[in-house]
């Protein structure tokens, strides 16, 4: 079953954490699954890109293409990427027949408290330019398939919501 599950939200919202939790649950069920983390993609596939709006959009297109290639053999691909712009997320959705957008929603102040790398502190000090949520915009999804409020929900609750939508899509595909 080819399916892309795209986790979007601010840095520190919990995208990678939720992605790992969903990955573990799918693996336990012996469902073919792969993860694309935007930080890893940036280190390899997109290291030539900066953080301008155009470069961010191109990075998302590259991740989308890699996800499509990985999903061709029926693998569910979990993508954890800030993906700050609604237009590029909508473009990516149009390119995938089976796509689930997960809005990992946490208030900025919560994300700043969780910040293990100190990126928000550096951005507020002017050491990082074009940092999403501080000096660059993040456009909240207008109609995500799943919204996880990670400041109010446990990882277990949020991952269960995501798994439920994945199951719904899988069951719908089987019925077709």
N, C-alpha and C positions, 0 to 999 in steps of 0.2 A: 504494500500500500504506500504509494508516494504521497507524502504529506510534509509540509514545512510549517513549523511552529516558530513564530518570530516573537521573541521577548524584547519589548522596547520599554525604555524608562530612563530616568536620570542615572548617572553614575552613583552607585551606592544604594540604589533602590532594591536590589536583590535579584537582578536578572540571572546572573551566573549561579547563584545559590539555588534558585528555583529550577533553572535549567538542569542542574546536577541532580536535584531531587526527582524531577520528572524522568530524566535519563535512567536513574537507578530503578524506578518503578517499572519502566518499560522493559529494561533489561531483565528484571526478575520474571517478567511475563514472556521472556524470550522473543520479544518483538525487535526486529532490526531497527537500530537507532544510532544516530551519529550527532555530534555536537560541533557547531561552528561558533567559536567565541570571537567577537570582534577584536579584542585585544591581541589574540594570537594571529588573526588574519592580518592585522596592522603590522605585526612584526615580520611577516613573510610576504604575503600576496600584495599588500598595499603600503609597503614601507616607503614607496616613492610619493605618497600622497600626504598633504598637509591637512589642515582643519578648516579650510575655507568651505563655504556652502557647496561649491562645485566639487571639491575634493571629497567632502563627506558623502555627497550623492554618488560619486563614482565608487567610493568604498562600499556603499550599500549595494550598488549594482554588482560589484565583484562578488560580494558575499552571496547575493541572490543567485548569481550564476553558479557558484560553487555548490550551493544548496541544491539547486536544480539537478546538477550532475550527480551529486550523492544520492538524491532521491529516486533516480531513474530505475534502480533495481528494487524498489519497494521499501527502501529505508525511510523511516521518519527522521527528518533532520530538524534538530533544535538549534535555533540561532539566537544568541544573546548579543544584542547590539543596541547601543543608545538610540540610533535612528531618529534624530531629532526632528525631521521634517515630514509633515503629513503627506505632502505631494509625492515624495520618493517612496514612502511606505505604500501609498495607493498604487503607484506605478508597479512596485514589486508584487503586490497582491494580484494585479491584472496579469502578470506573467506566470502565475502558478495556479493550476486548476484547483488544488487543494491546499489552502493556506489558512492558518489560524494566527491571528494577531493577539498577543497577550500583552496587555498594558500592566507593567509592574509599577504600581503607583505608590510612591511614598513622598511626603512633603519634603521640600528642599532642606529644611532644617534637620529632618531625620537623616537624610542622605549625608549631610555634612557631619553629623555626629558619628555615623557609621564609617566614615572615610578612612580606611586603613592605610592608604598611600599618602595621605595629606594633600591630595590634589585640590580640594576646595580651598584649603588654607593658602596654598600657593596661588590659586586663581584670584582669591580675594586680595592677595598682596601684589597682584599684577605680574606675577612670575610666569603665569600660563595665560596666553591670549586665546580668545575664542573658546573658552571653556563652557560647555553646555550647562545652562541653568544659572550661570553667573554673568559672563560676558557674551554668550551666544545663546540663542533661543532654543527652547524645547517646546514643540507643539504637541500637546496632549492628543492622543487618538480620539477621533470624534465618535467612532462606533467600533470599539475593539470587540473581538469575539469573547474574550475573557478579561476581566479586570481583577487584579490581585492587589489589595491594599495592605502592603507588607508592614505597615506601621500598626495595623490592627489585627491582621490574620497571622496565624502560625504558618510555617513552611508546609506543614502537613495539610492544613486547610487549603492553602493556595494551590499546592501541587495536586490535591484531589480535584479541585475545580478544573484545572487544566486537563488532567487525565479524563475527566468526565466528558469534556468537549472533544478530546481526541477520540474517545470511544464512540461518541455520537457521530462524528465524521466517518469513522471506520465502518460503523454499522450502516450508515446511509449509503456508503460506497458499495458495501456487500449486497444491499437490497437492489441496487441499480443493475 
